[in-house]
């Protein structure tokens, strides 16, 4: 896969699909504002390409997240009853989202994903599809027909 610089159109396309009010990280930038100020897209694109060219010059805040402990169930005094979630910066999510889209497109175009890897195919229900296939196969081999 050949690398080509990120384009302004990729920023706009990513933001079009991004949720407006997702929890931002340390940058405190909501996607809504990035969508509403397309004049910033040129600058974001320039900076993303500079970071990709020289990753060691990426600002520390870009990859710094805020971690929260979310209670599960049970005794709230026990650490094991919490799960951590980390809110990463909007800029980091945008950059990695664009790169992930490119990788996904390349894998699809080159038919590099096995059909069995349903969770990786765009538009696939992944695990649900595989569970239904497994259930149908099991029921057929168990002599129960194909009713699900």
Backbone bond lengths (Angstrom), bond angles and torsions (degrees), N, CA, C in turn:
res aa  C-N    CA-C-N  psi(-1)  N-CA   C-N-CA  omega(-1)  CA-C   N-CA-C  phi
1 X - - - 1.456 - - 1.527 107.70 -
2 X 1.298 116.13 119.92 1.457 121.11 177.93 1.523 109.82 -80.40
3 X 1.330 115.70 140.64 1.464 119.80 177.87 1.512 109.69 -88.40
4 X 1.310 115.62 137.13 1.453 121.07 172.27 1.527 106.85 -129.95
5 X 1.318 117.93 149.41 1.469 120.10 -177.94 1.537 111.72 -57.25
6 X 1.310 115.32 149.29 1.466 121.38 176.24 1.521 108.12 -65.84
7 X 1.331 115.45 140.67 1.461 122.27 -178.57 1.530 110.45 -105.84
8 X 1.308 116.06 154.24 1.464 121.11 177.36 1.524 110.52 -56.75
9 X 1.324 116.94 -37.49 1.465 120.78 -178.84 1.539 111.39 -61.86
10 X 1.336 117.50 -31.24 1.466 120.49 178.44 1.527 110.67 -69.94
11 X 1.319 116.80 -36.32 1.474 121.10 176.40 1.527 108.39 -62.72
12 X 1.331 115.58 -49.62 1.470 120.51 -178.35 1.523 111.17 -61.39
13 X 1.336 117.79 -42.63 1.460 121.25 -179.68 1.522 111.68 -64.99
14 X 1.342 117.00 -42.93 1.463 119.91 177.64 1.527 110.42 -61.07
15 X 1.333 116.65 -46.87 1.466 120.62 -177.26 1.522 112.13 -67.01
16 X 1.319 116.66 -30.95 1.459 120.47 178.05 1.534 110.79 -57.97
17 X 1.340 116.20 -37.54 1.461 121.60 -178.02 1.528 113.25 -91.76
18 X 1.331 117.50 -11.63 1.463 121.25 -177.58 1.528 110.51 -75.34
19 X 1.320 115.70 144.09 1.466 120.94 177.62 1.528 109.40 -72.47
20 X 1.311 116.34 136.06 1.466 121.24 -175.23 1.519 114.05 -59.96
21 X 1.316 117.47 -43.10 1.463 119.55 -167.87 1.527 113.03 -117.00
22 X 1.328 118.14 29.37 1.467 120.88 174.96 1.524 108.91 -60.26
23 X 1.323 115.70 150.81 1.465 119.74 179.99 1.523 110.45 -61.44
24 X 1.331 116.10 120.79 1.462 118.55 177.29 1.523 110.37 -83.74
25 X 1.291 116.14 166.08 1.462 120.55 175.50 1.519 109.37 -89.95
26 X 1.322 115.11 -143.98 1.463 120.74 -177.52 1.519 114.13 -62.76
27 X 1.318 117.67 -24.42 1.464 118.94 -178.82 1.531 112.07 -71.56
28 X 1.332 116.60 -20.90 1.473 122.65 179.04 1.532 113.19 57.97
29 X 1.323 116.29 26.18 1.468 120.84 179.34 1.526 108.64 -96.68
30 X 1.303 116.59 123.01 1.457 121.67 176.40 1.527 108.59 -86.83
31 X 1.326 116.77 144.36 1.468 120.69 178.33 1.527 111.91 -56.88
32 X 1.310 116.51 -31.69 1.462 121.18 179.93 1.524 111.17 -51.52
33 X 1.341 116.00 -45.54 1.461 120.17 -175.92 1.521 111.56 -70.52
34 X 1.319 116.82 -36.37 1.461 119.39 177.69 1.526 110.58 -66.16
35 X 1.335 116.05 -37.28 1.463 119.97 177.54 1.531 110.55 -66.32
36 X 1.320 115.53 -39.96 1.459 121.35 -173.21 1.528 113.78 -79.50
37 X 1.342 116.93 -12.46 1.463 120.97 178.98 1.522 110.24 -124.11
38 X 1.341 117.05 73.00 1.461 119.99 -178.02 1.530 113.52 -63.39
39 X 1.328 117.77 -15.38 1.466 120.11 177.15 1.532 110.85 -63.28
40 X 1.330 117.27 -21.78 1.470 120.82 179.09 1.526 112.01 -78.84
41 X 1.312 118.26 -18.31 1.469 121.67 -173.75 1.533 111.85 -61.12
42 X 1.313 117.06 -36.20 1.470 120.74 178.90 1.526 110.30 -62.99
43 X 1.322 116.51 -41.85 1.465 121.09 -178.85 1.533 111.33 -71.76
44 X 1.318 115.32 -39.91 1.471 119.73 177.67 1.526 109.53 -62.03
45 X 1.323 116.54 -45.17 1.469 121.37 179.61 1.525 110.58 -59.18
46 X 1.320 116.75 -47.25 1.469 121.26 179.93 1.537 110.58 -58.64
47 X 1.323 116.79 -44.69 1.465 120.79 -178.02 1.534 112.15 -70.88
48 X 1.325 117.49 -38.15 1.469 119.81 176.43 1.527 110.39 -60.98
49 X 1.319 116.88 -44.59 1.460 120.15 -179.96 1.526 111.30 -65.22
50 X 1.323 117.48 -36.25 1.473 120.75 176.90 1.533 110.47 -65.48
51 X 1.322 117.13 -39.57 1.475 121.29 178.85 1.521 110.54 -65.78
52 X 1.313 116.90 -40.04 1.471 120.34 179.56 1.528 110.27 -67.02
53 X 1.319 116.73 -38.49 1.469 120.39 179.06 1.528 111.77 -67.96
54 X 1.323 116.66 -39.13 1.468 121.43 -178.76 1.531 109.76 -135.56
55 X 1.353 117.59 78.67 1.468 121.49 -175.04 1.532 113.76 -58.55
56 X 1.324 116.99 -28.53 1.463 119.78 -179.41 1.530 112.00 -66.48
57 X 1.312 117.25 -16.51 1.464 121.15 178.66 1.534 112.66 -93.35
58 X 1.319 117.44 3.19 1.469 120.58 178.48 1.530 109.17 -64.10
59 X 1.313 117.79 137.32 1.466 119.52 179.31 1.533 110.41 -67.40
60 X 1.313 116.61 145.05 1.466 121.37 -178.36 1.526 112.79 -59.38
61 X 1.333 117.21 -34.98 1.458 119.70 -177.02 1.529 112.32 -63.30
62 X 1.350 116.77 -24.72 1.466 120.50 -176.91 1.529 111.72 -60.08
63 X 1.317 116.80 -38.96 1.474 120.65 -175.62 1.522 112.76 -109.11
64 X 1.315 117.17 18.25 1.461 120.76 178.34 1.522 108.88 -100.26
65 X 1.315 116.03 124.83 1.457 120.73 -179.52 1.517 112.19 -109.29
66 X 1.312 115.41 169.48 1.456 122.51 174.67 1.522 106.42 -111.43
67 X 1.333 117.05 121.92 1.459 121.08 -177.32 1.525 110.09 -102.61
68 X 1.329 114.67 132.73 1.464 121.82 177.40 1.518 108.35 -118.75
69 X 1.325 116.18 146.24 1.462 120.61 174.20 1.515 107.90 -98.79
70 X 1.312 115.52 121.22 1.458 122.59 -178.38 1.532 108.11 -103.77
71 X 1.340 117.37 125.35 1.471 118.53 -179.28 1.527 111.73 -68.72
72 X 1.323 115.04 138.09 1.465 120.74 172.15 1.524 105.06 -91.85
73 X 1.308 116.84 -127.93 1.459 118.75 177.38 1.524 108.65 -117.81
74 X 1.293 116.00 169.14 1.455 120.04 178.45 1.521 112.18 96.41
75 X 1.302 115.17 -162.20 1.459 122.66 -176.06 1.528 110.57 -67.24
76 X 1.329 116.82 116.57 1.466 120.90 -177.07 1.523 112.61 -72.57
77 X 1.329 117.42 -5.92 1.468 120.30 177.80 1.523 111.90 -86.96
78 X 1.342 116.58 -8.48 1.462 120.39 -179.04 1.531 109.44 -99.99
79 X 1.324 115.32 129.53 1.459 121.64 -177.63 1.523 112.32 -59.26
80 X 1.327 117.56 -35.80 1.466 119.81 -176.69 1.528 113.15 -66.20
81 X 1.317 117.34 -10.84 1.460 120.93 179.31 1.531 112.58 -93.10
82 X 1.315 115.70 18.86 1.458 121.59 176.24 1.515 109.10 -125.61
83 X 1.312 115.60 150.48 1.466 119.56 173.44 1.523 107.42 -125.04
84 X 1.322 116.49 137.44 1.462 119.07 -179.58 1.530 111.55 -85.16
85 X 1.300 115.99 142.93 1.461 121.14 168.06 1.526 106.46 -128.60
86 X 1.313 116.20 144.54 1.454 120.52 -179.74 1.515 109.20 -119.56
87 X 1.309 115.61 126.92 1.463 121.50 175.75 1.521 107.23 -93.48
88 X 1.325 115.44 114.49 1.460 121.37 178.96 1.516 109.60 -90.94
89 X 1.320 116.52 163.19 1.461 119.80 -177.97 1.529 111.07 -65.16
90 X 1.301 115.38 150.13 1.458 121.73 178.04 1.526 110.15 -60.08
91 X 1.323 116.30 -38.60 1.473 119.96 179.53 1.532 110.76 -63.96
92 X 1.324 117.09 -41.52 1.472 120.77 178.57 1.527 110.27 -63.84
93 X 1.335 116.51 -44.91 1.468 120.48 179.95 1.530 111.01 -63.10
94 X 1.318 116.54 -36.67 1.462 120.16 178.81 1.527 110.61 -66.78
95 X 1.327 117.05 -48.27 1.464 121.45 -179.84 1.527 111.33 -60.88
96 X 1.318 117.21 -50.13 1.465 119.76 -177.70 1.526 111.32 -69.74
97 X 1.334 117.76 -29.83 1.462 120.72 176.22 1.521 111.96 -64.85
98 X 1.321 116.44 -39.81 1.470 121.23 178.38 1.531 109.91 -66.70
99 X 1.323 116.60 -43.97 1.466 120.23 179.34 1.524 110.45 -64.66
100 X 1.327 117.48 -42.35 1.469 120.95 179.30 1.524 111.10 -62.52
101 X 1.327 117.61 -39.42 1.466 121.73 178.31 1.522 110.51 -62.84
102 X 1.332 116.45 -41.83 1.462 120.22 178.52 1.527 111.29 -63.36
103 X 1.315 116.29 -44.26 1.472 120.12 179.96 1.523 110.07 -63.12
104 X 1.319 116.60 -45.60 1.464 121.39 179.79 1.525 111.13 -59.77
105 X 1.325 116.45 -45.08 1.468 121.14 179.23 1.521 110.49 -61.42
106 X 1.316 116.79 -44.57 1.475 121.06 179.63 1.528 110.64 -61.63
107 X 1.325 117.16 -46.06 1.466 120.62 -179.55 1.519 111.64 -61.71
108 X 1.324 116.90 -40.85 1.466 121.06 178.44 1.525 111.05 -67.03
109 X 1.332 116.77 -46.94 1.470 120.37 -177.63 1.526 112.02 -62.95
110 X 1.316 117.15 -34.39 1.464 121.71 -177.85 1.533 112.23 -93.08
111 X 1.330 117.32 3.62 1.477 122.89 -178.00 1.526 110.97 51.09
112 X 1.316 115.71 48.58 1.461 121.15 -177.68 1.527 113.46 -94.47
113 X 1.335 116.95 -6.97 1.458 120.03 178.74 1.523 109.50 -99.70
114 X 1.332 117.53 124.90 1.463 118.91 176.55 1.533 110.29 -61.95
115 X 1.308 116.67 146.52 1.471 121.06 179.55 1.524 111.16 -58.38
116 X 1.344 116.45 -27.76 1.462 120.79 -178.68 1.533 112.24 -70.51
117 X 1.312 117.08 -18.73 1.463 121.04 -179.94 1.525 109.72 -88.28
118 X 1.311 115.57 64.41 1.463 121.45 -174.04 1.524 113.35 -61.05
119 X 1.315 117.80 -34.46 1.452 120.54 -176.10 1.510 113.37 -63.03
120 X 1.327 117.20 -19.99 1.474 121.40 -177.28 1.522 112.99 -93.07
121 X 1.303 118.39 -12.89 1.463 120.83 -176.61 1.529 110.23 -84.20
122 X 1.326 117.19 131.57 1.466 119.95 178.58 1.530 111.18 -58.81
123 X 1.315 116.11 137.99 1.454 121.30 178.13 1.515 114.55 80.55
124 X 1.310 116.88 -3.36 1.463 120.45 -179.06 1.520 110.21 -83.45
125 X 1.307 115.27 149.40 1.455 120.14 174.70 1.522 110.25 -87.09
126 X 1.335 115.72 0.92 1.457 122.55 172.51 1.509 114.45 54.34
127 X 1.299 115.65 -106.49 1.453 122.51 -174.53 1.534 111.08 -60.15
128 X 1.326 117.53 -41.09 1.466 120.48 -179.75 1.527 110.79 -61.48
129 X 1.338 116.37 -44.65 1.467 120.52 178.18 1.528 110.31 -57.97
130 X 1.320 115.84 -48.65 1.462 120.42 -176.85 1.528 111.56 -65.31
131 X 1.325 117.68 -38.30 1.463 120.45 177.83 1.527 111.41 -64.44
132 X 1.329 116.90 -40.51 1.468 119.79 179.12 1.529 110.82 -66.32
133 X 1.334 117.12 -40.15 1.464 120.42 177.51 1.524 110.03 -63.70
134 X 1.323 116.60 -44.35 1.466 120.83 179.11 1.521 111.31 -61.89
135 X 1.321 116.18 -43.43 1.460 120.20 -179.55 1.527 110.86 -64.10
136 X 1.338 116.70 -44.01 1.462 120.70 179.33 1.519 110.51 -63.33
137 X 1.324 116.90 -42.30 1.467 121.33 179.19 1.518 110.38 -64.20
138 X 1.326 116.95 -44.52 1.469 121.24 -179.81 1.526 110.76 -61.94
139 X 1.333 116.54 -46.28 1.461 120.06 -177.06 1.522 110.84 -65.87
140 X 1.325 117.56 -36.53 1.461 120.59 179.11 1.529 110.02 -67.44
141 X 1.336 116.95 -43.94 1.464 119.37 -179.90 1.525 112.50 -71.81
142 X 1.333 116.12 -22.95 1.462 119.81 178.96 1.529 110.96 -85.47
143 X 1.336 117.11 0.99 1.454 121.45 176.75 1.510 113.46 81.91
144 X 1.303 117.99 18.72 1.451 120.88 -178.51 1.515 112.44 -99.07
145 X 1.304 118.20 12.56 1.461 120.26 -178.15 1.515 110.20 76.14
146 X 1.305 115.64 -156.76 1.451 118.97 -178.69 1.524 112.40 -112.85
147 X 1.319 116.32 14.94 1.452 118.70 177.23 1.524 109.94 -65.97
148 X 1.300 116.16 140.22 1.464 120.47 177.15 1.506 109.50 -121.65
